[in-house]
Amino acid sequence: MTKDIKHDLKKLAKETEVMLTESILRWRHKKEGGEIPDKETLKRDSRLIADKANRILSQKGKSILKEIKRAYREGKKWGESSD
């Protein structure tokens, strides 16, 4: 894999993490009945949270995207009906 492709894939993964974090923040604000911050504030906060999550997870050797997928699968498992 060339250096450019690797760089582009990392950039794409980072942007995906930020967009997912932004979506979660927006959902949380709606759920709590609070006002949703303006787009720039939301984007900045999302980047900060994604960066912090990546730092924490990198200390344990995990990626944030893998952890989000794992949490989703576990949440889906718990939400399934036992009928």
Backbone torsions as a table, in degrees:
resi	resn	phi	psi	omega
1	MET	NA	131.2	-178.5
2	THR	-73.5	160.9	-179.7
3	LYS	-61.3	-40.4	179.9
4	ASP	-63.7	-43.8	-179.8
5	ILE	-64.8	-43.1	179.5
6	LYS	-61.3	-43.1	178.5
7	HIS	-62.0	-44.9	-179.7
8	ASP	-64.0	-39.0	178.2
9	LEU	-66.1	-40.3	177.4
10	LYS	-63.7	-41.2	179.0
11	LYS	-63.6	-43.0	178.2
12	LEU	-62.3	-44.0	178.8
13	ALA	-62.6	-42.1	179.5
14	LYS	-62.3	-46.4	179.4
15	GLU	-63.5	-36.3	177.2
16	THR	-64.8	-42.8	177.1
17	GLU	-60.6	-43.7	-178.7
18	VAL	-65.6	-42.9	179.7
19	MET	-64.2	-40.2	178.0
20	LEU	-65.5	-43.5	177.8
21	THR	-62.1	-41.1	178.2
22	GLU	-61.6	-41.8	178.5
23	SER	-62.8	-42.7	178.9
24	ILE	-65.2	-42.1	178.0
25	LEU	-62.2	-43.8	179.7
26	ARG	-61.3	-44.3	178.2
27	TRP	-60.7	-44.1	-178.9
28	ARG	-62.6	-42.1	178.7
29	HIS	-62.8	-41.9	178.2
30	LYS	-64.5	-44.6	-178.2
31	LYS	-61.2	-40.6	-178.8
32	GLU	-81.3	-2.3	179.0
33	GLY	75.8	13.1	-179.7
34	GLY	-86.8	168.6	177.6
35	GLU	-79.1	136.7	178.9
36	ILE	-78.1	126.8	179.9
37	PRO	-61.9	163.4	177.8
38	ASP	-63.6	162.8	-173.6
39	LYS	-57.4	-41.8	-178.8
40	GLU	-66.0	-42.6	178.5
41	THR	-64.4	-43.8	179.3
42	LEU	-62.1	-42.9	179.2
43	LYS	-64.2	-43.8	179.7
44	ARG	-63.1	-46.7	179.5
45	ASP	-62.3	-39.6	179.4
46	SER	-62.8	-42.8	178.6
47	ARG	-63.3	-43.2	179.9
48	LEU	-62.5	-44.9	-179.2
49	ILE	-66.2	-44.9	179.4
50	ALA	-62.8	-41.3	177.9
51	ASP	-62.2	-44.7	-180.0
52	LYS	-64.3	-43.5	178.3
53	ALA	-61.7	-41.5	178.3
54	ASN	-63.3	-40.4	178.5
55	ARG	-63.2	-44.8	-179.5
56	ILE	-63.6	-47.8	-177.8
57	LEU	-69.3	-32.0	179.6
58	SER	-68.0	-27.7	175.9
59	GLN	-65.3	-27.1	178.8
60	LYS	-100.4	0.7	177.6
61	GLY	78.5	27.5	-178.9
62	LYS	-122.4	158.8	175.9
63	SER	-105.0	150.4	-178.0
64	ILE	-62.8	-37.5	-179.5
65	LEU	-64.9	-40.7	176.7
66	LYS	-62.2	-41.5	-179.6
67	GLU	-68.0	-37.5	177.3
68	ILE	-64.5	-43.2	178.3
69	LYS	-62.0	-43.0	179.6
70	ARG	-62.4	-45.4	-179.7
71	ALA	-63.3	-38.5	178.6
72	TYR	-63.6	-47.2	179.7
73	ARG	-61.0	-44.0	-180.0
74	GLU	-65.8	-40.3	178.1
75	GLY	-64.2	-39.2	178.5
76	LYS	-64.9	-41.0	179.6
77	LYS	-61.4	-46.1	-178.4
78	TRP	-68.3	-30.1	-178.4
79	GLY	-82.2	-9.9	-178.3
80	GLU	-72.8	144.1	178.0
81	SER	-78.7	147.5	179.3
82	SER	-99.0	23.4	179.6
83	ASP	-68.8	NA	NA
